[in-house]
Amino acid sequence: MPVKRSRRAQQAQRRRAPGAAGGRGKANRAEEARRFWGDRAAVEEPAPAVRPTPDASALVRSLGPPPLVGHDRAAEAYFAAVYDRAVGLAAALAAASGLLQAEGDGEDDPGPEAS
């Protein structure tokens, strides 16, 4: 007499990928990971040091005020807060990976904010 499976077991069997029950060795998984992540030997030099911008909303401000009649000042303030937060998080990620440019390092160009 055939074994009767529960509905849940039948659904789980259908969801499994073909060949998931076995047949994949460690070498095959390692090859798949290498193809996905890339070859370690081909890694390029790290990116140049990151210098956070002192004015995160300059580009967006250059487009003009947001089209929110009566709320444009408040919207600009909220947008500026979001941009500043994004710059802060990007700087934190750069610092965590060792890519943050230290104060006084790098170029002597003070940037557009000095002119």
Backbone as JSON, one array per atom type, in Angstrom:
{
  "sequence": "MPVKRSRRAQQAQRRRAPGAAGGRGKANRAEEARRFWGDRAAVEEPAPAVRPTPDASALVRSLGPPPLVGHDRAAEAYFAAVYDRAVGLAAALAAASGLLQAEGDGEDDPGPEAS",
  "N": [[0.84, -1.16, 0.0], [0.66, 2.23, -0.89], [2.45, 4.93, 0.66], [0.83, 7.5, 2.32], [1.13, 10.92, 1.97], [1.22, 13.97, 3.8], [-0.49, 17.04, 3.04], [1.12, 19.26, 3.44], [3.71, 18.15, 3.34], [3.73, 17.36, 0.68], [3.62, 19.84, -0.62], [6.03, 20.96, 0.24], [7.81, 19.24, -1.0], [7.39, 19.91, -3.69], [8.37, 22.49, -3.73], [11.09, 22.27, -3.43], [14.26, 22.56, -4.99], [15.27, 21.02, -8.07], [17.43, 18.32, -7.69], [18.23, 19.04, -5.18], [18.23, 17.26, -3.17], [20.59, 15.93, -3.03], [23.79, 14.99, -4.46], [25.28, 17.2, -4.99], [28.46, 18.24, -4.54], [31.04, 19.47, -2.3], [32.95, 20.72, -3.86], [31.54, 21.53, -6.11], [29.78, 23.42, -4.98], [31.65, 25.27, -4.1], [32.68, 26.13, -6.53], [30.41, 27.34, -7.63], [30.11, 29.45, -5.81], [32.5, 30.84, -6.3], [32.09, 31.65, -8.94], [29.93, 33.36, -8.53], [30.82, 35.35, -6.61], [33.24, 36.08, -7.67], [36.71, 35.87, -8.67], [39.27, 35.66, -6.31], [41.91, 36.25, -6.91], [41.75, 38.06, -8.93], [41.1, 40.48, -7.85], [40.9, 43.95, -7.72], [42.88, 46.88, -6.94], [42.13, 48.61, -3.88], [39.46, 51.04, -3.64], [39.93, 54.61, -4.05], [40.54, 56.88, -1.27], [37.72, 58.01, 0.6], [36.09, 61.07, 0.76], [33.95, 62.76, 2.74], [31.22, 64.89, 1.82], [30.83, 68.33, 2.64], [28.43, 69.63, 2.26], [25.67, 68.16, 1.88], [23.23, 68.44, 0.55], [23.57, 70.05, -1.65], [23.51, 69.5, -4.46], [20.82, 68.72, -4.91], [19.49, 71.0, -4.03], [20.29, 72.73, -6.01], [18.55, 72.18, -8.03], [16.3, 73.55, -7.51], [13.5, 74.76, -5.49], [11.43, 72.33, -3.74], [8.4, 71.14, -5.27], [6.14, 71.75, -3.48], [3.69, 73.44, -2.58], [3.44, 75.92, -0.19], [4.62, 74.3, 1.69], [7.26, 74.15, 1.15], [9.59, 75.1, 2.5], [9.67, 73.57, 4.86], [9.84, 71.04, 3.69], [12.32, 71.19, 2.4], [13.98, 71.33, 4.64], [13.53, 68.81, 5.83], [14.38, 67.12, 3.74], [17.09, 67.89, 3.62], [17.93, 66.93, 6.1], [17.67, 64.18, 5.68], [19.54, 63.79, 3.61], [21.89, 64.55, 4.92], [22.02, 62.55, 6.85], [22.36, 60.32, 5.19], [24.89, 60.88, 4.12], [26.37, 60.74, 6.47], [26.03, 58.01, 7.15], [27.26, 56.83, 4.92], [29.86, 57.75, 5.27], [30.46, 56.45, 7.65], [30.42, 53.77, 6.81], [32.56, 53.87, 5.01], [34.62, 54.47, 6.79], [34.59, 52.17, 8.35], [35.51, 50.31, 6.55], [38.01, 51.18, 6.11], [38.44, 53.19, 4.25], [38.03, 55.88, 4.57], [39.02, 59.19, 4.18], [41.49, 60.77, 6.03], [41.5, 63.73, 8.07], [43.1, 66.47, 6.6], [44.65, 64.87, 4.96], [45.57, 63.85, 1.62], [44.49, 65.72, -1.21], [45.43, 69.17, -1.75], [43.51, 70.85, -2.5], [40.92, 72.79, -1.42], [38.29, 72.55, -2.17], [35.0, 73.35, -3.56], [33.59, 74.78, -1.63], [35.26, 76.63, -0.44], [35.62, 78.73, -2.14]],
  "CA": [[0.0, 0.0, 0.0], [1.51, 3.42, -0.95], [2.46, 5.79, 1.84], [0.1, 8.73, 2.06], [1.84, 12.1, 2.5], [0.37, 15.1, 4.15], [-0.5, 18.11, 2.05], [2.29, 20.1, 3.71], [4.88, 17.43, 2.83], [3.68, 17.41, -0.77], [3.98, 21.19, -1.03], [7.46, 21.14, 0.47], [8.51, 18.48, -2.04], [7.31, 20.67, -4.93], [9.17, 23.72, -3.62], [12.52, 21.97, -3.47], [14.89, 22.65, -6.3], [15.7, 19.72, -8.56], [18.8, 17.99, -7.32], [18.54, 19.56, -3.85], [18.33, 16.16, -2.23], [21.95, 15.41, -2.98], [24.48, 15.03, -5.72], [26.14, 18.38, -5.07], [29.59, 18.13, -3.65], [31.62, 20.73, -1.84], [33.67, 21.34, -4.97], [30.55, 22.18, -6.96], [29.33, 24.62, -4.27], [32.75, 26.23, -4.11], [32.74, 26.67, -7.88], [29.29, 28.27, -7.76], [30.43, 30.65, -5.02], [33.55, 31.57, -6.99], [31.48, 32.32, -10.09], [29.06, 34.44, -8.07], [31.57, 36.41, -5.94], [34.41, 36.46, -8.45], [37.98, 35.24, -8.32], [40.05, 36.49, -5.38], [43.16, 36.66, -7.53], [41.49, 39.15, -9.86], [40.63, 41.65, -7.1], [41.65, 45.16, -8.03], [43.3, 47.7, -5.81], [40.97, 49.24, -3.24], [39.04, 52.35, -4.14], [40.63, 55.7, -3.37], [39.94, 57.32, -0.02], [36.45, 58.72, 0.48], [36.02, 62.34, 1.51], [32.53, 63.15, 2.84], [30.92, 66.24, 1.4], [30.35, 69.17, 3.73], [27.09, 70.11, 1.96], [25.05, 66.99, 1.26], [22.05, 68.75, -0.25], [23.9, 71.07, -2.65], [23.05, 69.11, -5.8], [19.37, 68.76, -4.97], [19.11, 72.41, -3.91], [20.54, 73.39, -7.3], [17.4, 71.91, -8.91], [15.23, 74.47, -7.14], [12.7, 74.33, -4.34], [10.5, 71.24, -4.04], [7.09, 71.65, -5.7], [5.13, 71.53, -2.44], [3.23, 74.79, -2.3], [3.16, 76.17, 1.22], [5.41, 73.42, 2.55], [8.57, 74.0, 0.54], [10.65, 75.3, 3.49], [9.71, 72.38, 5.72], [10.31, 69.91, 2.88], [13.77, 71.37, 2.22], [14.64, 70.98, 5.9], [13.48, 67.35, 5.98], [15.25, 66.54, 2.73], [18.47, 68.13, 4.05], [18.21, 66.0, 7.2], [17.85, 62.85, 5.09], [20.81, 63.79, 2.88], [22.97, 64.56, 5.91], [22.07, 61.21, 7.43], [22.94, 59.43, 4.18], [26.33, 61.16, 4.08], [26.93, 60.2, 7.7], [26.11, 56.55, 7.05], [28.28, 56.49, 3.92], [31.16, 57.99, 5.9], [30.67, 55.37, 8.62], [30.8, 52.57, 6.05], [33.92, 54.08, 4.5], [35.55, 54.36, 7.92], [34.63, 50.77, 8.76], [36.3, 49.55, 5.58], [39.34, 51.77, 6.0], [38.51, 54.03, 3.06], [37.74, 57.27, 4.89], [40.18, 60.05, 4.11], [41.73, 61.46, 7.29], [41.56, 65.19, 7.98], [44.4, 66.98, 6.19], [45.3, 63.97, 4.0], [45.12, 63.95, 0.25], [44.7, 66.89, -2.03], [45.47, 70.48, -1.11], [42.35, 71.59, -2.99], [39.91, 72.86, -0.37], [36.97, 72.25, -2.7], [34.21, 74.49, -4.0], [33.04, 75.54, -0.52], [36.21, 77.66, -0.03], [35.62, 79.86, -3.07]],
  "C": [[0.9, 1.24, 0.0], [1.36, 4.26, 0.32], [1.77, 7.1, 1.48], [0.83, 9.89, 2.74], [0.84, 13.18, 2.84], [0.47, 16.17, 3.06], [0.73, 19.0, 2.21], [3.56, 19.44, 3.17], [4.91, 17.46, 1.3], [4.07, 18.78, -1.3], [5.47, 21.44, -0.85], [8.27, 20.41, -0.6], [8.5, 19.24, -3.36], [8.19, 21.9, -4.91], [10.66, 23.46, -3.73], [13.04, 22.06, -4.89], [15.29, 21.26, -6.76], [17.16, 19.49, -8.19], [19.17, 18.47, -5.93], [18.73, 18.44, -2.85], [19.74, 15.6, -2.13], [22.61, 15.56, -4.33], [25.39, 16.24, -5.88], [27.27, 18.19, -4.05], [30.09, 19.49, -3.23], [32.34, 21.45, -2.97], [32.7, 22.1, -5.87], [30.04, 23.46, -6.29], [30.41, 25.69, -4.27], [32.88, 26.89, -5.48], [31.61, 27.66, -8.12], [29.56, 29.56, -7.0], [31.49, 31.49, -5.72], [32.98, 32.31, -8.2], [30.62, 33.5, -9.66], [29.87, 35.61, -7.52], [32.78, 36.88, -6.73], [35.65, 35.78, -7.91], [38.78, 36.17, -7.42], [41.34, 37.01, -6.0], [42.97, 37.87, -8.44], [41.01, 40.43, -9.16], [41.53, 42.84, -7.41], [42.1, 45.86, -6.76], [42.08, 48.34, -5.17], [40.69, 50.62, -3.81], [39.82, 53.44, -3.43], [39.86, 56.14, -2.12], [38.69, 58.16, -0.28], [36.5, 59.98, 1.34], [34.55, 62.76, 1.57], [32.33, 64.61, 2.44], [30.43, 67.08, 2.58], [28.92, 69.67, 3.52], [26.35, 69.03, 1.18], [23.9, 67.33, 0.33], [22.32, 69.76, -1.36], [23.35, 70.72, -4.04], [21.53, 69.23, -5.9], [18.86, 70.19, -4.85], [19.29, 73.15, -5.23], [19.4, 73.16, -8.28], [16.23, 72.83, -8.61], [14.43, 73.95, -5.96], [11.75, 73.19, -4.71], [9.11, 71.79, -4.38], [5.97, 71.32, -4.7], [4.68, 72.9, -1.95], [2.85, 74.92, -0.82], [3.98, 75.34, 2.18], [6.84, 73.29, 2.06], [9.7, 74.17, 1.54], [10.8, 74.08, 4.4], [10.26, 71.17, 4.95], [11.82, 70.0, 2.67], [14.52, 70.96, 3.49], [14.66, 69.47, 6.11], [14.39, 66.66, 4.98], [16.72, 66.71, 3.13], [18.85, 67.19, 5.18], [18.46, 64.59, 6.67], [19.19, 62.77, 4.37], [21.99, 63.78, 3.85], [23.13, 63.19, 6.57], [22.7, 60.22, 6.46], [24.44, 59.63, 4.08], [27.01, 60.6, 5.32], [27.07, 58.69, 7.66], [27.15, 56.11, 6.03], [29.68, 56.69, 4.49], [31.47, 56.9, 6.92], [31.07, 54.07, 7.93], [32.22, 52.69, 5.51], [34.94, 53.94, 5.61], [35.69, 52.91, 8.36], [35.47, 49.93, 7.81], [37.68, 50.14, 5.35], [39.51, 52.68, 4.8], [38.26, 55.5, 3.33], [39.03, 58.08, 4.9], [40.32, 60.82, 5.43], [41.8, 62.96, 7.05], [42.98, 65.61, 7.6], [45.14, 66.08, 5.21], [44.81, 64.28, 2.59], [45.43, 65.27, -0.41], [44.74, 68.17, -1.2], [44.29, 71.33, -1.53], [41.28, 71.62, -1.91], [38.5, 72.59, -0.86], [36.2, 73.5, -3.02], [33.68, 75.34, -2.83], [33.97, 76.68, -0.07], [36.17, 78.87, -0.93], [34.43, 80.74, -2.94]]
}
